[in-house]
Amino acid sequence: MEATGVPAWQPVAGLDWHAGGLLATATAAMKEAPALALVLTLTYFLAINAFYLVLLVMAALEMAAQRLRAEGRAGRRLLSSPVAPSISLIAPAYNEEVTVEESLRSLLALNYPNLEVILVNDGSRDRTMDVLTERFDLVPVHPIFRRVVESKPVRGIYRSKTFAPLVVVDKENGGKADALNAGLNLASSHLVCAIDADTLIELDSLLRMARPFIESPDLLAAGGTIRVANGCMVRHGRVVEAHVSRRPLEGFQTVEYLRAFLFGRLGWNRLGGNLVISGAFGLFRRDAVLACGGYQHDTVGEDMELVLRLRARGYESGGPSRVDFVPDPVAWTEVPETTRVLGRQRDRWHRGLADVMWRYRRACLNPRYRAMGLVAIPYFLFFELLAPPIEAVGLVGLAIGIATRSIDWSFVALFFAVAYGLGMILTVGGLLLEEFAFHRYSTWQDRGLLLLWAALEDFGYHQLTVWWRLKGLWKFLRGRRDWGAMERRGLGRPAA
């Protein structure tokens, strides 16, 4: 999916836990480096890894608490409660003819008592609309609705003769944010779930995602776990066997996603600073989203921007400002299989992060915004946004040191071992959370592959992500807001 997103803009923040490691190795190893530079380098390295360790501990505590709530009697009663709030599920689609039928059938089969499914065809240039019309027996209805937030003109609204909850909106192309706004205008439920059209949601995920809204009426939004479907066995829009891909590029992304969701975002729950809900799977209070003007059109980080706008508005008005991550609702997505497409994605994610940090710079270190302003935004600014240029400087310093023969190789080896070892401890910690809490990868072969890709991630792949993020930062400074094409092959293929 292109202009309607993975991501969908899946913020790179939280995926890169090794930024700064090579910087520390390179800069600290130069014998003639100024003492101040050495102190600053070591301080950065220690600060970032100390924060990661705090996140890991917080994630473990939060996982234990979440599992107790989910498995207790009260949790089971909530999941089967007839008063569960209504949900409008909005799925933007752009050039999704390969995946749209299977994905939509999986959405219509979800276990939820009061569900409306709105698929927004965002001016697709392929046969997406034809596939929808043929496979779901669509008929046009009168396009009467209240336009609360702005979107591109709607060309037609359709209902399915065979699936009562399904509404299809055909509109002019305007990008993912615009398509979501069109869906918001037509939605009639208390909660809206924003996903990508190629996302496969597990059957009871909406029930689990709705639980915190029943428990906490002041909750603004909640996000679930996104997992990599590449390599898995998919039948009839369901992941029936979870496997780790044997292809390195997809395997590295599997490790990244597990680390980002089960380690990063879960840890932020305890620290009160969750700023990211993935565009591939998030649940929001519809009234709150409409009150703040819907999704912004002029950013490629529309999902993170919306979360910060909702939270900032809550702090400024004295209203609700809470955003949670719920680990047990799971959605599966297809990740890029080529470096060309993956590079576009990571470039876009970093541009989105830069844009959001700039828009909400007023909140940085501002006590009015509490944990969001005092902890979360400074973290994302210094340890996520600025990590690639800092690491690039370190790599340049390493190259200069080699060229001038001013490298103490024993110090290089020692420091690299420490940096690499800490990175592995953090990654394995995230994998252990997955193993003990969910156990989705049941074979020793899959567990071995996870450890293999985690061990190899720093040798080439990580450096590529640094380069792509640097490109994104440069494009942001030049004012670029294009998405770049996202090519997908479909999730119905056999496991690799």
N, C-alpha and C positions, 0 to 999 in steps of 0.2 A: 504494500500500500504506500502511495506516495504522499500526496498533499494531505491525506488524512491520517497519517502517521504510521513505533515501537517503537512512543515513542513513542509508530507511536513514539514520542520523545521520552525515552527512558533516561532520566538524568544521569550523566556520568558520575555525578557526585555520589559517593558510596561504592563505586565499582573499583576504584584504583587505590589499593591499600599500600602500595609500595613507593609512591611518589616521595622523593626526597632521599630514598635509600642510595641510589647511584650518585646523587648530588653529594651526599655525605662521604661516600667512598672516594669520589673524584677530588673534591676540594680539600678534604682533610689530609689527603695523601701527599700533597705537594709540599716539599720541604721548605720552600721559600715563601709559602703563602703567608700573608700578614696574620698576626695573632688574632686580630679582630675578626677577620674572615673565618678563621678556624673556629673561634668561639661561637660565632653566629651560625655556622654550619652545624656544629655539634648540638647547639640549642634547638635548631629547627628539627634535626633528626630525633632528638630525645623528646621534644614536645609532641611531634606527630605520632610517634609510636606509643608514648604514654597515653595519649588520647584514645588511640585505637584499643589499647588494653582496657581502658575504662569502658569503652563501648562494648567490648566483648563481655566483660563482667556484667554490665547492665543488661545486655542481651540475654545472658543466661538466666538472670533473675527474672526478667520479664517473660521469658519463655515458660519458666516454671509456673509463674502466676497465671499466664494465659491458659496453659494446659489444665490447671486446676479449675478455672472458671468454665472452660469448655466441657470438661468431663463431669462436673458436679451436677447434682439433681436440678439445681436452679437453671444451669445452662441448658440442660436437655429440655426443660419445660419451655424456655424461651424459644428454642429452635422450632418447637412444634406449636407455638402460640398462634391462635387464630387472629390475634390483634397485631400481627407483624405488619409493619408499615408497607404501603404499596410502593412499588419500584417501577420506574420507567427506564429501561435499558436502551441506551443510545449508542449505535454503532455506525460511525462514519465509514464510508467505503469509497475508494478511488482506484479504479482499474483493478478490481478484485475478482475477475471472472474465474480465476483458477481456484480460489478458496472460499468464495462467498456462500455457495450453496451448503457445503459441509459445515462451515462456521455458523451459519444462520440456523440450520437444523439443530445444532448442538445448543444454541441459545434458547430455542423454542422448547427444548426438552428439559430445561432446568427445573429443579424442584423448588418452587416458590409459589405460595398461595395466591398472590395478587401481582401479576407481572405483565407489563406492557413492553413489547419489543419494537423499537423504532430504528429502522435502518435508513441512513441518509446517504443516498447516492450523490456524491459531490462532483457532478459533472464528469463522470467517467468517460474515457474515450474508447474503451474496449467494449466487450459485450456484457458488462456487469448487469445493466438494466434488463437486457434480453434474457439473461439467465434467471434473474429474479422473477420476471413475468412468466416465463415458461415453467419453472420448477415450483412456484408457489401460487400459481393461478391468481394473479393480481388483477384487480378491477379498479378503475379510477373512482374517487369520491370527490365531493365538492371541497375545494381547498379553503375552508373557512377556519381561521385560527387567529389568536391574538398575538401580534408581534411585540413582545416585551423587550427583547434584545435584537439588535440589528443583525441581519444576515443577507446573503445574496438572494435574488428572487427565486422563489419556489416554482418549478415548472409543473409539478403535479404531485398529488397525494394518492396513494393506493392502499387498498385493503386486500387481504388474502381471503379467498373463499374457503380455503381448507384449514387455515391457522388463524383463529379469531384474535389472538393477542398481537398479530403482526401488522405494523404500519410501515410502508415504504415511502420515503420522501425523495423525489427527484428534483434536484436544484442545480443552479449554475455553480461552476467550480469557484470556491473561495478559500480553500484550505481547511485543515482539520478544525481549527477554532470556529470558523464560520459554520461548518457542518454541525458541530456540537450546539452552536447557538440556535440553528434551525430546529434541531431536535428538542432543545429546551422549550422553544416556543410551542411545540406541539405536545409536549409531555403533560400528563395529567396527574402524576403521582407525587407523593410526599418526598420521596427520594429519587435521585437520578443516578444511574450507573453509567459512567463513560468508559467505553472499551474500544479496542480496534476490531475491525471487521474480521480479521484473521485470527482473533484470540479464541482459544478453546477453554471454556470455563467448566470446572468440575461441577457435578450435578447439585451438590448441596452448598456450593460456595456462597451464593447470595443469602442463604439462611444464616450462615456463619458471619457473613459481613454485616448483616442487619442487626446481629445481637448487640453490639456496643451502642447502637442508636436506641434500642429498647432500654438498655441499662442506664444510659446517660443522655437525657434529652438535650443537653447543651453541646453535644458533639456536632461539629460542622461537617467533617468528612472522615472517611476511613479508606485505607488502601489495603489490598491483599498481596499475596506473594505471586510474582511472575516467575515461571520456570521455562526452561528451554525445551521445546518439543522436538527439535532436530535430533534424529536418532531414535526417537520413541516410536512405538507401534500405535498408529492411529486408525481407529475404525469408527465409521459413522459419527464423526465429529467428537470422538472421545479418545483420550490417551488411555489405552488398555494395558500397555506395558511401558513403564518408564525405563529408558536406557540412556546412558551417556554416549554421545557420538564418538566414533573412532577417528573422526576428522579433527585435526588439531585446532583449526580456527573455531569450530563450533564447540569443541571441548573446553577451550579457554573461556569462551563466553558462558558456558554452563557453570564453571567455577566462579566467575565474576558475579553472575546473577545470584547464586546461593549465598555468596559472601555479602553482597549488597543488601539483600532482603533479610536474611536470617541473622545477620550480624549487625550491619549498619542501621537499618531502619528500626529494627527491634530494639536496639540499644538506645536510639533517640526517643523512644516512647518513655523510658525512665527519666531521661534528661529534659523532657518537655519541649524538644526542639524539632519535631518532625516537620520538614519543609517540603517533602516530596511525596506525591502520590502519582504513581505511574499512569501515564495516559492510556496504557493498555488495560487497566482494571482499577477503577476507583469509584467510590460511592459518596454522594454529596447530598446535603439538604437542598432541595430545589429552591425554596424561598430565599435562602442565603445567597445562592449563586445568582439568582435573578436580581436580588437587591443590590449586589455589587456590580451589575452590568454584564454578567456572563463572561465568556472567554474573550480574551484580547486577540485581535487580528494581527497586530503588528509585532509579533514575537514568535520565534520558533520554540520557545519554552512555555507554551500556553498552560500546561498542567501545573508546573511548579509556580508560575506566576499567579495562577488562580489561588493556590494554597496560601501563598504569602499575602495576597490581597485579602482573602477571607480572614486570616489571622490578624493582619495589621488593622483591618476594619474593626475586628472584635476588641483589640486592645485600645484603639482610639475612641471607641464608643462605649466601652465598658460592657460590651456584650460577650457572647460565647466566642472562644478563640481556640478551642481544643481540636486537634487533629490526631488520629491514632493510626497505627499500623497493626493489622490483624494477621498473624502468620498463617493460620490454618485455611482461610479461603485461598484456593489456588487457581490460577489461570495459566495456560500454556501458550507460548508464542513461538513463531518461527523467526530465528535470528539469521542475520546475513551469512552467506556461505562463501563469499569472496571478499578479499581485502578491499576491492574497489567499493563495494556497497557498504561494507563495515566502516571504511574510512569516512564516507559521506555521513553515516549515522553519528559517529563519534564527533566529527567536525560540528554537526548540527547541535548535538547535545551540549557541547562546550560553549557554542555561541548562545544557546538558550540560557545556560548557567550565567554567563557573563552579563547578558541582558537583564536577568532577574536581579543579580547583585547590584547592578547600576540603578535599576528602578527603585530598589528599596534600601539604598545606601543610608537613608535617613534613620533607619532602624539599627544600624550597626553600632554596637556598644551603647545603645540608648536604653536606660533602665525602664522606660515607659513600656517597652516591648518584652520585658522580662526575659525568660530563657531564650526566646527566639532572637532577640536583639543582642543579648549579652553573651550567648554561647553559640547558638546555631549559625547565625549569619557570619560572625568572625571565623568560625571553623570552615564553612564553605568558601569563604573568601580566601583565607590564607593557606588552607590545606587541600583545597580542591581546585579552585580557579587558578591560583598562582603556582601550583605545584609543577605543571609542565615547564613554564619558563625557568623556574628555579632549577629544576633537574637538567634542563638543556644547558644552562650555564655551567652546571657541574660536569656534564659530559664534555663541553668545550674545554673546561679547565683540565680534565683528564687528558684530552688530546694534546693540549699544550705541554702538560707535564711529561708525557711520553716523548714529544718532539724535542724537548729541552733536557731530557734525561734527569729530571728533578723529582722523579717518583721514588718513594720508599716502598718497594714492592711487598715487603713483609707487612707493612702497615696497611697497604691496599688489601692484601689477602685477609688479614684479620678483620678489617672493617667490613669488607664485603661479606665475610662469613657471618658477622653479627647482624648486618642488615638483612641478609637473605634468611637467616635463621628466625629472626623476629617476624618477618613477613610470612614464613611458613607456619609459625605458631599461630598467627592470627587467622590465616586461611584455614588451617586444620581445625581451629576452634569453631569456625563457621560450619565446616563440614560435619563436625561432631554434633552440633546443634541439630542439623538435618537428620543425622543418623538416629539419634536418641529420641527426637520429638516426632518425626514423620516417617522415616524409614522407607522413602519412596523408591530408592535404588536398592533392590533386594539381593542382587547377585554380587559375589566377590569381584567378578570381572568389572562391573560398573564402579564399585568402590575403588578398585585399583586404578581405573582410568581417571577418576576424579583426583586421586593423589598424584598420578602421573602428570596430568595437565597442570595441577597446582605447582608441581615441582619445576616444570619447564616454562611456566608463564613468564618468568623474568628474563628469559634468554631469547630476545627477539620480539616476542609479541608485545611485551610491556613497552618497549622502545617505540614500536609502531604506534601504540595508542598515544604516547607522548607527542609524536610528530603530528598525528591527526588532531589532537587537541590544540596544539600550537597553531595549526592552520585555522581552526575554528576561532581562536582568540584573535588572530590577525584579521580574519574576515569580519568579525564583530567590530573591530576598530575601524574597518572600512565601510561599515554600515550594511553588510550583506545579510539578507533575511530569507534567501531561497532555501528550499528543503533538500533538493537533490533526490534523484529517483531511487526508490526502494524496490528492488526486484525480488519476487518470491516464486518458489517452485511448487508450493502447495504442501499441506501437512498429511496428505493421504498416502504418501510413499512409504514403503517398508523401511524398517530400521536399517541404519547403515551397518 
